[in-house]
């Protein structure tokens, strides 16, 4: 589970980073040096959100399973 979240987190952050790079290059071709700082910030924000989202779903699944096993 954790491995899958990490891979998804990385891919998602990377796609957002590439999109921002392309937008920046179109707007201002001299911004290349900013990208290295940007990838870290975007990956952290998106990664944190995705990780919390997955953890919540995992917790909900566990709760449902516990209720189900208690009832049967």
PDB file as gemmi writes it, atoms N, CA and C in Angstrom:
CRYST1    1.000    1.000    1.000  90.00  90.00  90.00 P 1                      
ATOM      1  N   UNK A   1       0.838  -1.210   0.000  1.00  0.00           N  
ATOM      2  CA  UNK A   1       0.000   0.000   0.000  1.00  0.00           C  
ATOM      3  C   UNK A   1       0.874   1.262   0.000  1.00  0.00           C  
ATOM      4  N   UNK A   2       1.822   1.311   0.914  1.00  0.00           N  
ATOM      5  CA  UNK A   2       2.667   2.508   1.014  1.00  0.00           C  
ATOM      6  C   UNK A   2       3.496   2.709  -0.246  1.00  0.00           C  
ATOM      7  N   UNK A   3       3.990   1.608  -0.804  1.00  0.00           N  
ATOM      8  CA  UNK A   3       4.783   1.708  -2.027  1.00  0.00           C  
ATOM      9  C   UNK A   3       3.973   2.299  -3.165  1.00  0.00           C  
ATOM     10  N   UNK A   4       2.717   1.825  -3.270  1.00  0.00           N  
ATOM     11  CA  UNK A   4       1.857   2.310  -4.346  1.00  0.00           C  
ATOM     12  C   UNK A   4       1.587   3.800  -4.181  1.00  0.00           C  
ATOM     13  N   UNK A   5       1.355   4.229  -2.942  1.00  0.00           N  
ATOM     14  CA  UNK A   5       1.092   5.647  -2.676  1.00  0.00           C  
ATOM     15  C   UNK A   5       2.306   6.479  -3.064  1.00  0.00           C  
ATOM     16  N   UNK A   6       3.494   5.993  -2.719  1.00  0.00           N  
ATOM     17  CA  UNK A   6       4.724   6.733  -3.008  1.00  0.00           C  
ATOM     18  C   UNK A   6       4.896   6.908  -4.514  1.00  0.00           C  
ATOM     19  N   UNK A   7       4.657   5.837  -5.277  1.00  0.00           N  
ATOM     20  CA  UNK A   7       4.810   5.908  -6.733  1.00  0.00           C  
ATOM     21  C   UNK A   7       3.802   6.892  -7.312  1.00  0.00           C  
ATOM     22  N   UNK A   8       2.551   6.789  -6.865  1.00  0.00           N  
ATOM     23  CA  UNK A   8       1.502   7.685  -7.364  1.00  0.00           C  
ATOM     24  C   UNK A   8       1.847   9.134  -7.035  1.00  0.00           C  
ATOM     25  N   UNK A   9       2.318   9.339  -5.799  1.00  0.00           N  
ATOM     26  CA  UNK A   9       2.694  10.664  -5.323  1.00  0.00           C  
ATOM     27  C   UNK A   9       3.770  11.246  -6.247  1.00  0.00           C  
ATOM     28  N   UNK A  10       4.771  10.440  -6.547  1.00  0.00           N  
ATOM     29  CA  UNK A  10       5.882  10.906  -7.370  1.00  0.00           C  
ATOM     30  C   UNK A  10       5.399  11.258  -8.769  1.00  0.00           C  
ATOM     31  N   UNK A  11       4.640  10.339  -9.386  1.00  0.00           N  
ATOM     32  CA  UNK A  11       4.186  10.562 -10.758  1.00  0.00           C  
ATOM     33  C   UNK A  11       3.312  11.804 -10.857  1.00  0.00           C  
ATOM     34  N   UNK A  12       2.403  11.961  -9.893  1.00  0.00           N  
ATOM     35  CA  UNK A  12       1.462  13.076  -9.927  1.00  0.00           C  
ATOM     36  C   UNK A  12       2.206  14.398  -9.792  1.00  0.00           C  
ATOM     37  N   UNK A  13       3.127  14.460  -8.832  1.00  0.00           N  
ATOM     38  CA  UNK A  13       3.914  15.672  -8.629  1.00  0.00           C  
ATOM     39  C   UNK A  13       4.751  16.001  -9.850  1.00  0.00           C  
ATOM     40  N   UNK A  14       5.289  14.966 -10.476  1.00  0.00           N  
ATOM     41  CA  UNK A  14       6.150  15.153 -11.638  1.00  0.00           C  
ATOM     42  C   UNK A  14       5.355  15.706 -12.815  1.00  0.00           C  
ATOM     43  N   UNK A  15       4.127  15.198 -13.024  1.00  0.00           N  
ATOM     44  CA  UNK A  15       3.285  15.692 -14.125  1.00  0.00           C  
ATOM     45  C   UNK A  15       2.946  17.161 -13.916  1.00  0.00           C  
ATOM     46  N   UNK A  16       2.579  17.507 -12.673  1.00  0.00           N  
ATOM     47  CA  UNK A  16       2.238  18.899 -12.369  1.00  0.00           C  
ATOM     48  C   UNK A  16       3.454  19.790 -12.597  1.00  0.00           C  
ATOM     49  N   UNK A  17       4.618  19.301 -12.228  1.00  0.00           N  
ATOM     50  CA  UNK A  17       5.867  20.052 -12.394  1.00  0.00           C  
ATOM     51  C   UNK A  17       6.160  20.302 -13.864  1.00  0.00           C  
ATOM     52  N   UNK A  18       5.983  19.253 -14.686  1.00  0.00           N  
ATOM     53  CA  UNK A  18       6.244  19.391 -16.125  1.00  0.00           C  
ATOM     54  C   UNK A  18       5.280  20.405 -16.738  1.00  0.00           C  
ATOM     55  N   UNK A  19       3.995  20.335 -16.328  1.00  0.00           N  
ATOM     56  CA  UNK A  19       3.004  21.286 -16.847  1.00  0.00           C  
ATOM     57  C   UNK A  19       3.412  22.719 -16.500  1.00  0.00           C  
ATOM     58  N   UNK A  20       3.852  22.926 -15.262  1.00  0.00           N  
ATOM     59  CA  UNK A  20       4.273  24.271 -14.845  1.00  0.00           C  
ATOM     60  C   UNK A  20       5.505  24.724 -15.617  1.00  0.00           C  
ATOM     61  N   UNK A  21       6.437  23.813 -15.851  1.00  0.00           N  
ATOM     62  CA  UNK A  21       7.641  24.138 -16.623  1.00  0.00           C  
ATOM     63  C   UNK A  21       7.255  24.623 -18.009  1.00  0.00           C  
ATOM     64  N   UNK A  22       6.345  23.876 -18.660  1.00  0.00           N  
ATOM     65  CA  UNK A  22       5.937  24.235 -20.022  1.00  0.00           C  
ATOM     66  C   UNK A  22       5.288  25.617 -20.017  1.00  0.00           C  
ATOM     67  N   UNK A  23       4.407  25.861 -19.042  1.00  0.00           N  
ATOM     68  CA  UNK A  23       3.747  27.165 -18.949  1.00  0.00           C  
ATOM     69  C   UNK A  23       4.775  28.275 -18.734  1.00  0.00           C  
ATOM     70  N   UNK A  24       5.745  28.020 -17.895  1.00  0.00           N  
ATOM     71  CA  UNK A  24       6.769  29.032 -17.604  1.00  0.00           C  
ATOM     72  C   UNK A  24       7.638  29.302 -18.818  1.00  0.00           C  
ATOM     73  N   UNK A  25       7.973  28.247 -19.560  1.00  0.00           N  
ATOM     74  CA  UNK A  25       8.828  28.417 -20.740  1.00  0.00           C  
ATOM     75  C   UNK A  25       8.088  29.252 -21.781  1.00  0.00           C  
ATOM     76  N   UNK A  26       6.769  29.016 -21.921  1.00  0.00           N  
ATOM     77  CA  UNK A  26       5.980  29.797 -22.876  1.00  0.00           C  
ATOM     78  C   UNK A  26       5.954  31.264 -22.434  1.00  0.00           C  
ATOM     79  N   UNK A  27       5.742  31.499 -21.135  1.00  0.00           N  
ATOM     80  CA  UNK A  27       5.629  32.873 -20.631  1.00  0.00           C  
ATOM     81  C   UNK A  27       6.978  33.577 -20.582  1.00  0.00           C  
ATOM     82  N   UNK A  28       7.997  32.870 -20.111  1.00  0.00           N  
ATOM     83  CA  UNK A  28       9.298  33.497 -19.903  1.00  0.00           C  
ATOM     84  C   UNK A  28      10.398  32.447 -20.003  1.00  0.00           C  
ATOM     85  N   UNK A  29      11.108  32.405 -21.123  1.00  0.00           N  
ATOM     86  CA  UNK A  29      12.115  31.358 -21.355  1.00  0.00           C  
ATOM     87  C   UNK A  29      13.323  31.453 -20.411  1.00  0.00           C  
ATOM     88  N   UNK A  30      13.435  32.541 -19.632  1.00  0.00           N  
ATOM     89  CA  UNK A  30      14.629  32.728 -18.801  1.00  0.00           C  
ATOM     90  C   UNK A  30      14.425  32.248 -17.369  1.00  0.00           C  
ATOM     91  N   UNK A  31      13.369  31.468 -17.128  1.00  0.00           N  
ATOM     92  CA  UNK A  31      13.024  31.051 -15.768  1.00  0.00           C  
ATOM     93  C   UNK A  31      13.572  29.684 -15.385  1.00  0.00           C  
ATOM     94  N   UNK A  32      14.454  29.123 -16.185  1.00  0.00           N  
ATOM     95  CA  UNK A  32      14.847  27.722 -16.015  1.00  0.00           C  
ATOM     96  C   UNK A  32      15.363  27.429 -14.610  1.00  0.00           C  
ATOM     97  N   UNK A  33      16.100  28.362 -14.018  1.00  0.00           N  
ATOM     98  CA  UNK A  33      16.741  28.099 -12.721  1.00  0.00           C  
ATOM     99  C   UNK A  33      15.735  27.957 -11.589  1.00  0.00           C  
ATOM    100  N   UNK A  34      14.488  28.424 -11.764  1.00  0.00           N  
ATOM    101  CA  UNK A  34      13.474  28.356 -10.702  1.00  0.00           C  
ATOM    102  C   UNK A  34      12.904  26.944 -10.577  1.00  0.00           C  
ATOM    103  N   UNK A  35      12.971  26.144 -11.652  1.00  0.00           N  
ATOM    104  CA  UNK A  35      12.281  24.851 -11.698  1.00  0.00           C  
ATOM    105  C   UNK A  35      12.703  23.916 -10.582  1.00  0.00           C  
ATOM    106  N   UNK A  36      13.983  23.942 -10.236  1.00  0.00           N  
ATOM    107  CA  UNK A  36      14.479  22.972  -9.257  1.00  0.00           C  
ATOM    108  C   UNK A  36      13.819  23.176  -7.900  1.00  0.00           C  
ATOM    109  N   UNK A  37      13.560  24.422  -7.523  1.00  0.00           N  
ATOM    110  CA  UNK A  37      12.851  24.699  -6.277  1.00  0.00           C  
ATOM    111  C   UNK A  37      11.384  24.340  -6.386  1.00  0.00           C  
ATOM    112  N   UNK A  38      10.827  24.544  -7.589  1.00  0.00           N  
ATOM    113  CA  UNK A  38       9.389  24.340  -7.780  1.00  0.00           C  
ATOM    114  C   UNK A  38       8.994  22.882  -7.624  1.00  0.00           C  
ATOM    115  N   UNK A  39       9.787  21.966  -8.179  1.00  0.00           N  
ATOM    116  CA  UNK A  39       9.391  20.544  -8.143  1.00  0.00           C  
ATOM    117  C   UNK A  39       9.248  20.081  -6.699  1.00  0.00           C  
ATOM    118  N   UNK A  40      10.133  20.534  -5.818  1.00  0.00           N  
ATOM    119  CA  UNK A  40      10.077  20.105  -4.420  1.00  0.00           C  
ATOM    120  C   UNK A  40       8.791  20.604  -3.763  1.00  0.00           C  
ATOM    121  N   UNK A  41       8.462  21.869  -3.988  1.00  0.00           N  
ATOM    122  CA  UNK A  41       7.275  22.461  -3.358  1.00  0.00           C  
ATOM    123  C   UNK A  41       6.012  21.763  -3.845  1.00  0.00           C  
ATOM    124  N   UNK A  42       5.878  21.616  -5.169  1.00  0.00           N  
ATOM    125  CA  UNK A  42       4.671  20.994  -5.740  1.00  0.00           C  
ATOM    126  C   UNK A  42       4.546  19.557  -5.260  1.00  0.00           C  
ATOM    127  N   UNK A  43       5.648  18.812  -5.310  1.00  0.00           N  
ATOM    128  CA  UNK A  43       5.598  17.400  -4.922  1.00  0.00           C  
ATOM    129  C   UNK A  43       5.201  17.273  -3.455  1.00  0.00           C  
ATOM    130  N   UNK A  44       5.669  18.190  -2.617  1.00  0.00           N  
ATOM    131  CA  UNK A  44       5.314  18.122  -1.195  1.00  0.00           C  
ATOM    132  C   UNK A  44       3.837  18.404  -0.978  1.00  0.00           C  
ATOM    133  N   UNK A  45       3.320  19.456  -1.613  1.00  0.00           N  
ATOM    134  CA  UNK A  45       1.911  19.831  -1.414  1.00  0.00           C  
ATOM    135  C   UNK A  45       1.002  18.723  -1.930  1.00  0.00           C  
ATOM    136  N   UNK A  46       1.206  18.336  -3.198  1.00  0.00           N  
ATOM    137  CA  UNK A  46       0.343  17.314  -3.807  1.00  0.00           C  
ATOM    138  C   UNK A  46       0.531  15.985  -3.093  1.00  0.00           C  
ATOM    139  N   UNK A  47       1.783  15.653  -2.803  1.00  0.00           N  
ATOM    140  CA  UNK A  47       2.079  14.388  -2.146  1.00  0.00           C  
ATOM    141  C   UNK A  47       1.409  14.284  -0.790  1.00  0.00           C  
ATOM    142  N   UNK A  48       1.436  15.380  -0.035  1.00  0.00           N  
ATOM    143  CA  UNK A  48       0.806  15.382   1.287  1.00  0.00           C  
ATOM    144  C   UNK A  48      -0.691  15.137   1.145  1.00  0.00           C  
ATOM    145  N   UNK A  49      -1.321  15.828   0.185  1.00  0.00           N  
ATOM    146  CA  UNK A  49      -2.760  15.681  -0.024  1.00  0.00           C  
ATOM    147  C   UNK A  49      -3.096  14.241  -0.414  1.00  0.00           C  
ATOM    148  N   UNK A  50      -2.373  13.709  -1.388  1.00  0.00           N  
ATOM    149  CA  UNK A  50      -2.640  12.351  -1.881  1.00  0.00           C  
ATOM    150  C   UNK A  50      -2.436  11.340  -0.764  1.00  0.00           C  
ATOM    151  N   UNK A  51      -1.366  11.525   0.013  1.00  0.00           N  
ATOM    152  CA  UNK A  51      -1.054  10.570   1.078  1.00  0.00           C  
ATOM    153  C   UNK A  51      -2.161  10.568   2.129  1.00  0.00           C  
ATOM    154  N   UNK A  52      -2.620  11.763   2.538  1.00  0.00           N  
ATOM    155  CA  UNK A  52      -3.694  11.854   3.534  1.00  0.00           C  
ATOM    156  C   UNK A  52      -4.977  11.245   2.990  1.00  0.00           C  
ATOM    157  N   UNK A  53      -5.255  11.483   1.715  1.00  0.00           N  
ATOM    158  CA  UNK A  53      -6.448  10.944   1.060  1.00  0.00           C  
ATOM    159  C   UNK A  53      -6.424   9.415   1.107  1.00  0.00           C  
ATOM    160  N   UNK A  54      -5.279   8.835   0.730  1.00  0.00           N  
ATOM    161  CA  UNK A  54      -5.155   7.377   0.733  1.00  0.00           C  
ATOM    162  C   UNK A  54      -5.261   6.818   2.149  1.00  0.00           C  
ATOM    163  N   UNK A  55      -4.666   7.502   3.106  1.00  0.00           N  
ATOM    164  CA  UNK A  55      -4.720   7.035   4.495  1.00  0.00           C  
ATOM    165  C   UNK A  55      -6.155   7.035   5.006  1.00  0.00           C  
ATOM    166  N   UNK A  56      -6.913   8.076   4.649  1.00  0.00           N  
ATOM    167  CA  UNK A  56      -8.316   8.159   5.081  1.00  0.00           C  
ATOM    168  C   UNK A  56      -9.108   7.003   4.499  1.00  0.00           C  
ATOM    169  N   UNK A  57      -8.925   6.737   3.206  1.00  0.00           N  
ATOM    170  CA  UNK A  57      -9.639   5.627   2.555  1.00  0.00           C  
ATOM    171  C   UNK A  57      -9.275   4.310   3.228  1.00  0.00           C  
ATOM    172  N   UNK A  58      -7.991   4.139   3.510  1.00  0.00           N  
ATOM    173  CA  UNK A  58      -7.511   2.913   4.155  1.00  0.00           C  
ATOM    174  C   UNK A  58      -8.192   2.727   5.513  1.00  0.00           C  
ATOM    175  N   UNK A  59      -8.279   3.809   6.275  1.00  0.00           N  
ATOM    176  CA  UNK A  59      -8.888   3.771   7.601  1.00  0.00           C  
ATOM    177  C   UNK A  59     -10.376   3.419   7.491  1.00  0.00           C  
ATOM    178  N   UNK A  60     -11.058   4.033   6.516  1.00  0.00           N  
ATOM    179  CA  UNK A  60     -12.483   3.759   6.319  1.00  0.00           C  
ATOM    180  C   UNK A  60     -12.696   2.284   5.982  1.00  0.00           C  
ATOM    181  N   UNK A  61     -11.834   1.763   5.113  1.00  0.00           N  
ATOM    182  CA  UNK A  61     -11.943   0.350   4.732  1.00  0.00           C  
ATOM    183  C   UNK A  61     -11.784  -0.545   5.955  1.00  0.00           C  
ATOM    184  N   UNK A  62     -10.816  -0.207   6.799  1.00  0.00           N  
ATOM    185  CA  UNK A  62     -10.569  -1.005   8.002  1.00  0.00           C  
ATOM    186  C   UNK A  62     -11.777  -0.957   8.942  1.00  0.00           C  
ATOM    187  N   UNK A  63     -12.355   0.239   9.102  1.00  0.00           N  
ATOM    188  CA  UNK A  63     -13.540   0.383   9.962  1.00  0.00           C  
ATOM    189  C   UNK A  63     -14.685  -0.473   9.449  1.00  0.00           C  
ATOM    190  N   UNK A  64     -14.923  -0.417   8.143  1.00  0.00           N  
ATOM    191  CA  UNK A  64     -16.009  -1.196   7.538  1.00  0.00           C  
ATOM    192  C   UNK A  64     -15.772  -2.681   7.766  1.00  0.00           C  
ATOM    193  N   UNK A  65     -14.531  -3.116   7.562  1.00  0.00           N  
ATOM    194  CA  UNK A  65     -14.212  -4.538   7.746  1.00  0.00           C  
ATOM    195  C   UNK A  65     -14.431  -4.960   9.198  1.00  0.00           C  
ATOM    196  N   UNK A  66     -14.050  -4.096  10.137  1.00  0.00           N  
ATOM    197  CA  UNK A  66     -14.238  -4.417  11.560  1.00  0.00           C  
ATOM    198  C   UNK A  66     -15.721  -4.553  11.896  1.00  0.00           C  
ATOM    199  N   UNK A  67     -16.519  -3.604  11.423  1.00  0.00           N  
ATOM    200  CA  UNK A  67     -17.971  -3.650  11.678  1.00  0.00           C  
ATOM    201  C   UNK A  67     -18.554  -4.925  11.078  1.00  0.00           C  
ATOM    202  N   UNK A  68     -18.122  -5.238   9.860  1.00  0.00           N  
ATOM    203  CA  UNK A  68     -18.634  -6.416   9.155  1.00  0.00           C  
ATOM    204  C   UNK A  68     -18.289  -7.698   9.912  1.00  0.00           C  
ATOM    205  N   UNK A  69     -17.049  -7.782  10.378  1.00  0.00           N  
ATOM    206  CA  UNK A  69     -16.624  -9.005  11.075  1.00  0.00           C  
ATOM    207  C   UNK A  69     -17.300  -9.128  12.445  1.00  0.00           C  
ATOM    208  N   UNK A  70     -17.621  -7.997  13.076  1.00  0.00           N  
ATOM    209  CA  UNK A  70     -18.323  -8.041  14.366  1.00  0.00           C  
ATOM    210  C   UNK A  70     -19.754  -8.533  14.161  1.00  0.00           C  
ATOM    211  N   UNK A  71     -20.394  -8.051  13.107  1.00  0.00           N  
ATOM    212  CA  UNK A  71     -21.795  -8.423  12.853  1.00  0.00           C  
ATOM    213  C   UNK A  71     -21.940  -9.888  12.463  1.00  0.00           C  
ATOM    214  N   UNK A  72     -20.951 -10.430  11.778  1.00  0.00           N  
ATOM    215  CA  UNK A  72     -21.053 -11.842  11.349  1.00  0.00           C  
ATOM    216  C   UNK A  72     -20.207 -12.711  12.264  1.00  0.00           C  
TER     217      UNK A  72                                                      
END                                                                             
